Amino acid sequence: MAEEKPTVEEKPAAKETPAGENTVFIGIKPVMNYVLAVITQFNMGTGDVTLKARGKAISRAVDVAEITRNRFLHGLAVRNISIGTEELKGERGLVSVSTIEIVLGK
């Protein structure tokens, strides 16, 4: 008899943002992975793509925007840049983390 593997519970879906599917969250992966994600979004016919990052990933988000605009999709423009601060609960209590949202559009 074959053993049955225990099922893995799926996490509930993340809170849907107004941007929805056209948002790229920047993390620790290489910059070109995010550039490819942005290019893919535009090739699917998306009007605007939002890059979201916080903390140390902010500089990577700026790099993604600039590489995409200057090397791959020359008609892109930065439509909006929003900066802010989020308070996260950490081991040492509340920690303030900087955030950025960069909206790219044609």
PATOR-887905 format. One record per residue: x, y, z of N, C-alpha, C, O in turn. Coordinates in pm, 1 decimal, decimal comma, always signed. Example, Ala and Ser with C-alpha at 12.3 -4.5 7.8 and 13.67 -1.06 7.14 Angstrom:
! residues 2
{pt {+1319,0 -569,0 +780,0} {+1230,0 -450,0 +780,0} {+1320,0 -330,0 +780,0} {+1423,6 -331,9 +846,5}}
{pt {+1285,0 -225,0 +708,0} {+1367,0 -106,0 +714,0} {+1290,0 +3,0 +787,0} {+1340,9 +113,8 +803,9}}
This chain:
! residues 106
{pt {+82,8 -118,0 +0,0} {+0,0 +0,0 +0,0} {+87,4 +124,5 +0,0} {+191,3 +129,1 +65,8}}
{pt {+45,1 +221,9 -72,4} {+120,4 +347,2 -79,2} {+82,6 +435,8 +39,0} {-32,7 +442,3 +81,4}}
{pt {+185,2 +503,8 +90,2} {+159,3 +595,5 +200,2} {+102,4 +724,7 +145,7} {+141,2 +771,9 +38,9}}
{pt {+9,7 +780,7 +221,3} {-45,0 +909,2 +182,1} {+34,9 +1019,0 +248,0} {+62,4 +1015,1 +367,9}}
{pt {+71,3 +1116,3 +168,4} {+145,0 +1228,9 +222,9} {+46,9 +1322,9 +290,7} {-64,2 +1342,1 +241,2}}
{pt {+85,9 +1382,1 +403,6} {-4,0 +1478,3 +467,4} {-20,1 +1601,4 +378,9} {+74,3 +1647,3 +314,6}}
{pt {-140,6 +1652,4 +377,7} {-164,7 +1770,8 +295,2} {-107,4 +1893,5 +362,9} {-106,0 +1903,8 +485,5}}
{pt {-60,8 +1984,6 +282,8} {-4,4 +2108,5 +332,7} {-112,8 +2214,9 +325,1} {-173,4 +2235,3 +219,9}}
{pt {-136,6 +2281,6 +435,3} {-237,4 +2386,9 +435,1} {-183,3 +2508,6 +362,5} {-69,4 +2550,3 +383,4}}
{pt {-266,3 +2564,2 +277,7} {-225,4 +2685,3 +206,6} {-253,0 +2806,3 +293,5} {-351,4 +2811,5 +367,4}}
{pt {-164,0 +2903,2 +282,9} {-184,1 +3027,5 +355,3} {-295,3 +3105,6 +287,5} {-311,8 +3096,2 +165,9}}
{pt {-371,8 +3182,6 +363,8} {-474,9 +3263,6 +299,8} {-412,6 +3365,7 +205,9} {-300,2 +3411,0 +227,5}}
{pt {-484,9 +3400,7 +103,9} {-433,4 +3495,3 +4,5} {-402,1 +3628,8 +70,5} {-471,1 +3672,1 +162,8}}
{pt {-298,1 +3692,3 +22,2} {-258,1 +3822,5 +76,0} {-366,2 +3924,6 +43,1} {-443,0 +3907,9 -51,7}}
{pt {-370,6 +4028,1 +121,4} {-468,2 +4134,3 +101,9} {-447,3 +4196,0 -36,3} {-336,7 +4238,3 -69,8}}
{pt {-552,1 +4200,9 -114,6} {-544,5 +4252,3 -251,5} {-523,6 +4403,6 -249,7} {-598,2 +4476,7 -184,6}}
{pt {-423,6 +4448,7 -320,3} {-398,2 +4591,6 -329,0} {-473,7 +4647,0 -449,1} {-510,2 +4570,6 -538,5}}
{pt {-498,0 +4777,1 -453,5} {-565,5 +4833,7 -569,6} {-489,0 +4805,2 -697,9} {-549,6 +4789,2 -803,9}}
{pt {-356,3 +4798,6 -689,5} {-276,0 +4771,2 -808,6} {-298,2 +4628,5 -857,0} {-294,8 +4602,7 -977,3}}
{pt {-321,1 +4534,3 -763,3} {-350,9 +4396,1 -799,0} {-233,4 +4324,1 -861,4} {-125,1 +4316,5 -803,3}}
{pt {-256,1 +4271,1 -980,9} {-156,9 +4186,5 -1046,0} {-39,1 +4264,1 -1102,3} {+64,9 +4204,8 -1131,1}}
{pt {-52,2 +4392,9 -1118,6} {+54,7 +4469,4 -1182,0} {+150,1 +4529,5 -1079,3} {+205,3 +4637,2 -1101,8}}
{pt {+169,8 +4461,4 -967,3} {+262,3 +4505,7 -864,4} {+376,5 +4405,4 -853,7} {+353,5 +4284,6 -847,8}}
{pt {+498,6 +4455,4 -851,1} {+616,6 +4371,5 -833,5} {+677,7 +4407,6 -698,4} {+719,3 +4521,4 -676,4}}
{pt {+682,6 +4310,3 -608,7} {+741,1 +4331,5 -477,1} {+890,0 +4299,3 -484,1} {+928,2 +4187,7 -519,1}}
{pt {+972,7 +4395,8 -451,2} {+1117,5 +4381,3 -461,7} {+1171,1 +4324,9 -331,0} {+1137,9 +4373,0 -222,7}}
{pt {+1254,7 +4221,7 -342,8} {+1313,5 +4157,5 -225,6} {+1462,7 +4138,3 -242,2} {+1534,7 +4231,4 -278,1}}
{pt {+1509,5 +4015,1 -215,5} {+1653,3 +3989,0 -214,1} {+1705,1 +3918,4 -339,2} {+1824,3 +3889,4 -348,7}}
{pt {+1617,7 +3890,6 -434,3} {+1661,9 +3823,6 -556,8} {+1746,9 +3919,4 -640,9} {+1747,5 +4040,1 -616,4}}
{pt {+1817,9 +3865,8 -738,8} {+1897,5 +3953,6 -827,4} {+1809,2 +4053,0 -902,8} {+1693,0 +4024,5 -932,0}}
{pt {+1864,6 +4167,9 -933,3} {+1791,6 +4276,9 -997,2} {+1727,0 +4231,8 -1128,0} {+1612,5 +4267,8 -1155,5}}
{pt {+1797,6 +4154,6 -1208,0} {+1746,0 +4116,2 -1339,2} {+1621,1 +4030,0 -1328,8} {+1540,0 +4029,8 -1421,4}}
{pt {+1602,7 +3956,6 -1219,3} {+1479,0 +3880,2 -1201,0} {+1359,2 +3974,7 -1195,8} {+1254,9 +3946,5 -1254,7}}
{pt {+1374,1 +4086,4 -1125,7} {+1266,0 +4183,5 -1113,9} {+1246,6 +4261,2 -1243,8} {+1133,7 +4294,8 -1279,4}}
{pt {+1355,5 +4289,9 -1314,8} {+1344,9 +4356,8 -1444,9} {+1262,9 +4269,7 -1539,8} {+1176,2 +4320,1 -1611,2}}
{pt {+1289,7 +4140,5 -1540,6} {+1215,0 +4047,1 -1625,0} {+1067,5 +4045,2 -1585,2} {+980,5 +4038,2 -1672,0}}
{pt {+1038,7 +4051,2 -1456,6} {+899,4 +4053,4 -1411,1} {+827,7 +4178,9 -1459,6} {+711,7 +4171,9 -1500,1}}
{pt {+895,1 +4293,2 -1456,1} {+835,5 +4418,5 -1503,4} {+811,1 +4411,7 -1653,8} {+703,7 +4448,8 -1701,2}}
{pt {+909,7 +4364,8 -1728,3} {+895,6 +4353,5 -1874,2} {+780,7 +4259,4 -1908,9} {+703,5 +4286,8 -2000,8}}
{pt {+769,2 +4149,8 -1836,5} {+660,2 +4054,1 -1858,9} {+524,6 +4120,1 -1836,1} {+431,5 +4098,7 -1913,8}}
{pt {+512,8 +4199,9 -1730,5} {+387,1 +4269,4 -1703,2} {+349,6 +4362,4 -1818,9} {+234,2 +4364,9 -1861,8}}
{pt {+446,0 +4437,8 -1868,8} {+416,8 +4528,5 -1980,0} {+384,2 +4451,8 -2107,5} {+298,9 +4495,8 -2184,5}}
{pt {+449,1 +4338,9 -2132,0} {+421,2 +4259,0 -2251,4} {+282,8 +4195,7 -2246,3} {+226,4 +4161,5 -2350,3}}
{pt {+227,6 +4179,7 -2126,0} {+92,7 +4125,2 -2110,9} {-13,6 +4232,6 -2131,5} {-133,1 +4203,8 -2124,5}}
{pt {+28,7 +4355,3 -2156,6} {-65,4 +4461,7 -2185,6} {-101,7 +4548,9 -2067,1} {-196,7 +4626,8 -2075,0}}
{pt {-29,2 +4537,8 -1958,7} {-56,0 +4620,0 -1841,2} {-19,9 +4764,7 -1870,4} {+83,1 +4792,3 -1932,0}}
{pt {-104,1 +4856,8 -1826,5} {-78,4 +4998,6 -1849,1} {+30,5 +5052,5 -1759,1} {+125,1 +5114,8 -1807,4}}
{pt {+19,5 +5029,9 -1629,2} {+117,9 +5075,6 -1531,2} {+163,0 +4958,0 -1446,3} {+85,4 +4866,3 -1419,5}}
{pt {+288,3 +4960,9 -1404,4} {+343,0 +4859,2 -1314,2} {+398,6 +4931,4 -1192,4} {+469,7 +5031,1 -1205,0}}
{pt {+365,3 +4879,8 -1073,9} {+411,7 +4939,6 -949,2} {+519,8 +4852,5 -887,8} {+501,6 +4732,0 -870,4}}
{pt {+631,8 +4913,9 -855,2} {+739,0 +4846,1 -783,1} {+726,7 +4884,5 -636,7} {+719,3 +5003,0 -604,3}}
{pt {+724,4 +4785,6 -547,4} {+714,3 +4813,6 -404,6} {+833,8 +4751,0 -333,7} {+869,3 +4636,0 -359,6}}
{pt {+894,9 +4827,4 -244,7} {+1009,6 +4777,4 -169,2} {+1014,1 +4846,3 -34,9} {+955,8 +4953,0 -15,7}}
{pt {+1084,7 +4783,2 +58,3} {+1106,1 +4847,6 +187,5} {+1243,7 +4810,5 +240,2} {+1300,3 +4707,0 +205,2}}
{pt {+1295,1 +4897,2 +324,4} {+1425,0 +4872,7 +386,9} {+1539,1 +4874,4 +287,2} {+1547,8 +4962,8 +202,0}}
{pt {+1626,7 +4775,2 +299,1} {+1745,7 +4768,1 +213,7} {+1713,5 +4741,1 +67,6} {+1798,8 +4761,0 -18,9}}
{pt {+1591,9 +4696,0 +38,8} {+1554,2 +4665,0 -99,6} {+1516,8 +4789,6 -179,1} {+1493,7 +4780,8 -299,7}}
{pt {+1510,4 +4905,6 -113,7} {+1471,7 +5028,5 -183,6} {+1570,1 +5060,1 -296,4} {+1528,2 +5095,5 -406,6}}
{pt {+1698,4 +5047,7 -270,3} {+1796,1 +5077,2 -375,9} {+1783,4 +4979,0 -491,4} {+1808,0 +5015,7 -606,3}}
{pt {+1745,7 +4855,7 -463,1} {+1726,1 +4756,6 -568,4} {+1604,1 +4794,4 -653,0} {+1605,3 +4774,4 -774,4}}
{pt {+1500,0 +4848,2 -591,3} {+1380,9 +4890,2 -665,7} {+1414,1 +5004,7 -761,5} {+1365,9 +5007,4 -874,8}}
{pt {+1496,2 +5098,7 -715,7} {+1538,6 +5208,6 -802,4} {+1620,6 +5153,7 -918,4} {+1603,4 +5196,8 -1032,4}}
{pt {+1709,4 +5059,1 -890,3} {+1789,1 +4996,5 -996,8} {+1699,2 +4927,2 -1098,9} {+1722,6 +4938,7 -1219,2}}
{pt {+1597,2 +4855,8 -1052,7} {+1504,8 +4786,1 -1142,9} {+1435,6 +4887,3 -1233,9} {+1427,0 +4866,4 -1354,9}}
{pt {+1386,9 +4995,5 -1176,8} {+1318,2 +5097,2 -1256,3} {+1411,4 +5156,3 -1361,5} {+1373,2 +5169,9 -1477,8}}
{pt {+1531,8 +5190,9 -1322,0} {+1624,8 +5255,8 -1414,4} {+1674,8 +5159,7 -1521,9} {+1685,9 +5198,6 -1638,2}}
{pt {+1705,0 +5036,4 -1486,3} {+1750,7 +4938,7 -1587,2} {+1639,2 +4911,2 -1686,3} {+1663,7 +4904,0 -1806,7}}
{pt {+1516,9 +4895,8 -1637,2} {+1404,0 +4869,7 -1726,8} {+1383,5 +4985,8 -1823,1} {+1364,2 +4964,4 -1942,7}}
{pt {+1387,5 +5108,4 -1772,1} {+1365,5 +5227,0 -1855,3} {+1478,4 +5251,7 -1954,4} {+1452,9 +5284,9 -2070,2}}
{pt {+1602,7 +5236,0 -1910,3} {+1716,4 +5276,2 -1993,4} {+1769,1 +5168,3 -2086,6} {+1828,5 +5200,2 -2189,6}}
{pt {+1749,0 +5042,4 -2053,3} {+1805,1 +4935,5 -2136,0} {+1702,6 +4857,3 -2216,3} {+1734,8 +4806,4 -2323,7}}
{pt {+1579,2 +4846,5 -2166,5} {+1484,9 +4755,3 -2229,9} {+1360,9 +4823,5 -2287,1} {+1328,3 +4801,5 -2403,8}}
{pt {+1292,5 +4903,4 -2210,6} {+1168,6 +4966,9 -2255,6} {+1187,5 +5118,5 -2253,0} {+1156,1 +5185,2 -2154,4}}
{pt {+1239,1 +5170,4 -2363,1} {+1278,7 +5310,7 -2367,8} {+1162,0 +5408,2 -2358,2} {+1183,4 +5524,9 -2325,5}}
{pt {+1039,6 +5364,6 -2385,6} {+925,2 +5455,4 -2380,1} {+864,0 +5470,1 -2241,8} {+764,7 +5541,0 -2225,7}}
{pt {+920,8 +5404,9 -2142,3} {+863,5 +5410,2 -2007,0} {+894,9 +5541,6 -1937,8} {+998,3 +5604,0 -1962,0}}
{pt {+803,6 +5581,6 -1851,7} {+824,3 +5701,2 -1769,3} {+788,2 +5666,9 -1625,1} {+705,8 +5579,1 -1599,4}}
{pt {+850,3 +5736,5 -1533,1} {+815,1 +5722,2 -1392,8} {+693,9 +5811,3 -1370,1} {+703,6 +5933,7 -1378,6}}
{pt {+580,2 +5750,1 -1341,4} {+455,9 +5825,7 -1323,4} {+442,5 +5881,4 -1182,4} {+389,6 +5991,0 -1163,4}}
{pt {+490,2 +5806,2 -1083,3} {+474,6 +5850,1 -945,2} {+575,9 +5777,7 -857,2} {+610,2 +5662,0 -881,5}}
{pt {+622,4 +5847,5 -755,7} {+707,9 +5786,1 -653,9} {+649,7 +5824,4 -519,0} {+632,3 +5942,6 -489,3}}
{pt {+619,7 +5724,3 -437,6} {+566,5 +5747,2 -303,1} {+662,0 +5687,9 -202,4} {+707,4 +5574,6 -218,1}}
{pt {+692,7 +5764,0 -98,7} {+777,5 +5711,8 +7,9} {+699,5 +5718,5 +137,9} {+606,8 +5798,1 +152,9}}
{pt {+739,3 +5632,9 +231,9} {+671,3 +5630,7 +360,3} {+747,0 +5547,5 +461,2} {+860,1 +5504,8 +438,1}}
{pt {+681,5 +5525,6 +573,5} {+739,4 +5447,6 +681,2} {+634,1 +5351,8 +734,6} {+518,8 +5389,9 +755,2}}
{pt {+674,3 +5227,6 +756,9} {+587,5 +5128,3 +819,9} {+647,8 +5090,6 +952,9} {+769,9 +5084,1 +967,1}}
{pt {+562,8 +5065,7 +1050,0} {+610,7 +5018,6 +1178,9} {+585,9 +4869,0 +1186,6} {+472,0 +4823,2 +1177,9}}
{pt {+692,7 +4794,0 +1202,9} {+684,7 +4648,7 +1211,3} {+717,4 +4603,2 +1352,4} {+801,9 +4662,0 +1419,8}}
{pt {+650,5 +4499,0 +1395,9} {+678,4 +4443,1 +1526,6} {+795,5 +4346,0 +1513,4} {+789,3 +4250,6 +1435,8}}
{pt {+900,7 +4370,4 +1588,3} {+1018,5 +4284,9 +1583,4} {+1054,2 +4235,4 +1721,2} {+977,3 +4251,1 +1816,0}}
{pt {+1171,3 +4175,5 +1732,1} {+1217,4 +4123,5 +1859,5} {+1239,5 +4234,8 +1961,4} {+1224,1 +4214,1 +2081,8}}
{pt {+1275,5 +4352,2 +1912,1} {+1304,0 +4465,7 +2000,4} {+1184,9 +4560,6 +2013,3} {+1201,7 +4674,1 +2057,9}}
{pt {+1068,6 +4517,5 +1976,3} {+951,7 +4604,3 +1980,4} {+919,2 +4657,6 +1842,8} {+945,6 +4590,9 +1742,8}}
{pt {+862,5 +4776,3 +1836,0} {+827,7 +4835,8 +1707,8} {+952,1 +4891,7 +1639,1} {+1034,2 +4959,6 +1700,8}}
{pt {+963,6 +4861,7 +1511,3} {+1076,5 +4908,3 +1431,0} {+1020,0 +4983,6 +1311,2} {+929,1 +4934,1 +1244,4}}
{pt {+1072,2 +5101,3 +1283,5} {+1030,8 +5178,2 +1166,6} {+1112,1 +5135,8 +1045,1} {+1234,9 +5129,3 +1050,1}}
{pt {+1041,7 +5107,1 +935,6} {+1106,9 +5063,9 +812,0} {+1060,1 +5155,3 +699,5} {+940,0 +5177,1 +683,2}}
{pt {+1153,1 +5208,4 +622,6} {+1120,8 +5295,5 +509,6} {+1061,1 +5213,9 +396,0} {+1096,7 +5097,6 +377,2}}
{pt {+970,1 +5274,9 +320,2} {+907,2 +5207,4 +206,2} {+909,8 +5300,1 +85,2} {+920,1 +5422,1 +98,3}}
{pt {+900,1 +5239,2 -33,3} {+890,7 +5316,7 -157,3} {+800,2 +5242,0 -253,9} {+798,5 +5119,0 -258,3}}
{pt {+724,5 +5320,1 -331,5} {+644,6 +5267,0 -441,4} {+678,6 +5349,6 -564,3} {+667,7 +5472,2 -563,0}}
{pt {+719,9 +5281,7 -670,3} {+754,4 +5348,0 -796,0} {+657,3 +5298,4 -901,6} {+649,8 +5178,3 -927,5}}
{pt {+582,8 +5389,7 -962,8} {+487,1 +5352,8 -1067,4} {+549,1 +5385,4 -1202,5} {+584,9 +5499,8 -1230,5}}
{pt {+561,2 +5281,5 -1286,2} {+614,2 +5297,3 -1421,3} {+499,4 +5283,9 -1521,6} {+412,6 +5198,0 -1505,8}}
{pt {+499,0 +5368,2 -1623,9} {+394,5 +5361,0 -1725,7} {+446,8 +5406,4 -1859,3} {+554,4 +5465,2 -1869,9}}
{pt {+367,4 +5377,5 -1962,6} {+407,0 +5415,2 -2099,2} {+360,2 +5554,1 -2131,3} {+384,1 +5603,2 -2241,6}}
